[in-house]
């Protein structure tokens, strides 16, 4: 499983096109791109796109027509939804630890670190005797001690 922070927003948009609110939006891909530009990692973006947040954005707007990524941006700003905030961490844990597994979301066997951030546990290939470590989801492979890339640098 690649936990890299970089992701293809178009790929995430396609993967989440089955989300409950997707058909209400003018461009689902634009929403995924917005989340990427704001610094959400792949897992956070997917969790948000599958969440009630996307319905709430539609519910609070006053104008007619399809919902836009601008409406999503306004919602994120208004409610201070940012990467690693408590609400997003809860969405990630729910999406990838049970709630959406029937929709094909992988069970990442996540754990929260002492800051409440979703992490994966792994061992260090370059130092297996050190035991396992928690690594925040979205950590770049070059900074993740549980990856070969980290140890080959």
Steps between C-alpha positions, in 0.01 A plus 500: 500500500644835400432756772671780307364852548492568127192383317319544174181698574343380175552140609343570840205672328442195281534264797245698702258568215262254669475726807148601600538869407719472189216559252404826675831664409591686183848341504595229746856516365520871583408415860780240518743754350394759758567256784844419357587870464400557862745235618269210579667165439344228285328330791357825640373606157327167441346503847366855448360420156314200645380690807192691608702818457428484128123486571524779756673724244200452272253551784637833617526675163232744402537494123341261253685264272787261545737533794849624411848458642471867602207405723718228653780754554258736677383218728855390585591860585186567702536187714881499509529156343874461439741207466535303823222687682299284739201475263716383209690252719167352611384472138821320401472256790135427415557464128808279512430304816154369442216727392568495127683170457195360321554769232846367425698729729800311634529424870827674580512376861542857617596617845490851642828645622525713814391806295184320379630467142430176306814293454606165359734276694800349331845362556821654378659292222841651578469433871248218568628452855366841594142368490199671350434871471195715432519714187242769420289425195616713213866497598722509194677168432836677523412604858331175608744267679279201415575530126790372294528844338582654836779252566643513147572875519 
